[in-house]
């Protein structure tokens, strides 16, 4: 996939994941970053379980990226709360 496609997929996945996890966005930069990293993480997780990962700019790839982004956001919020104590 091209760099622009990764950014678009990351932005959409990060936005959807932030709305699912905490009902508000983390900010456009953090949403894009977590979305792109979540796409990689989701692709890796799906590959481990025998499914195909991110394959292009389509709904399946968006689903994989959102799952990875949700996992990263849950981890991010868990670590951020723990470090605040």
C-alpha positions as CSV (number, residue, x, y, z in Angstrom):
1,X,0.0,0.0,0.0
2,X,1.1,3.5,-0.6
3,X,2.0,5.9,2.2
4,X,-1.1,8.0,1.6
5,X,-3.3,4.9,1.8
6,X,-1.7,3.9,5.1
7,X,-2.4,7.5,6.5
8,X,-6.0,7.4,5.4
9,X,-6.6,3.9,6.8
10,X,-4.8,4.9,10.0
11,X,-6.8,8.0,10.4
12,X,-10.1,6.2,9.9
13,X,-9.1,3.2,12.1
14,X,-7.7,5.5,14.8
15,X,-10.8,7.6,14.9
16,X,-13.2,4.7,15.0
17,X,-11.1,3.0,17.7
18,X,-11.0,6.1,19.9
19,X,-14.7,6.5,19.7
20,X,-15.2,2.8,20.7
21,X,-12.7,2.9,23.5
22,X,-13.3,6.2,25.2
23,X,-16.0,8.0,23.3
24,X,-13.8,10.9,22.4
25,X,-10.8,11.4,20.1
26,X,-7.2,11.6,21.4
27,X,-6.4,14.3,18.8
28,X,-5.8,13.9,15.1
29,X,-2.0,13.2,15.4
30,X,-2.4,10.5,18.1
31,X,-5.5,9.0,16.3
32,X,-3.4,8.7,13.1
33,X,-0.4,7.3,14.9
34,X,-2.4,4.7,16.8
35,X,-4.4,3.9,13.7
36,X,-1.3,3.2,11.6
37,X,0.5,1.3,14.4
38,X,-2.8,-0.5,15.1
39,X,-3.0,-1.6,11.4
40,X,0.4,-3.2,11.8
41,X,-0.5,-4.7,15.1
42,X,-3.9,-6.0,13.8
43,X,-2.3,-7.4,10.7
44,X,0.3,-9.2,12.9
45,X,-2.4,-10.6,15.3
46,X,-4.6,-11.8,12.4
47,X,-1.5,-13.4,10.7
48,X,-0.7,-15.3,14.0
49,X,-4.3,-16.6,14.1
50,X,-4.1,-17.7,10.4
51,X,-6.2,-15.0,8.8
52,X,-4.8,-12.5,6.3
53,X,-3.8,-9.1,7.6
54,X,-4.1,-5.7,6.0
55,X,-4.3,-6.1,2.2
56,X,-5.2,-2.7,0.8
57,X,-7.6,0.1,1.3
58,X,-10.8,-2.0,1.8
59,X,-13.4,-2.8,4.5
60,X,-11.5,-6.0,5.7
61,X,-8.3,-4.0,6.2
62,X,-10.2,-1.3,8.0
63,X,-11.7,-4.0,10.3
64,X,-8.2,-5.4,11.0
65,X,-6.8,-2.0,11.6
66,X,-9.6,-1.0,14.0
67,X,-9.2,-4.2,16.0
68,X,-5.4,-3.5,16.3
69,X,-6.1,0.1,17.2
70,X,-8.6,-0.8,19.9
71,X,-6.1,-3.2,21.4
72,X,-3.4,-0.5,21.4
73,X,-5.8,2.1,22.8
74,X,-6.8,-0.2,25.7
75,X,-3.1,-0.8,26.4
76,X,-2.3,2.9,26.1
77,X,-5.1,3.9,28.5
78,X,-4.2,1.2,30.9
79,X,-0.5,2.2,31.0
80,X,-1.4,5.9,31.2
81,X,-3.7,5.4,34.2
82,X,-1.2,3.2,36.0
83,X,1.6,5.7,35.5
84,X,-0.6,8.5,36.9
85,X,-0.7,6.7,40.3
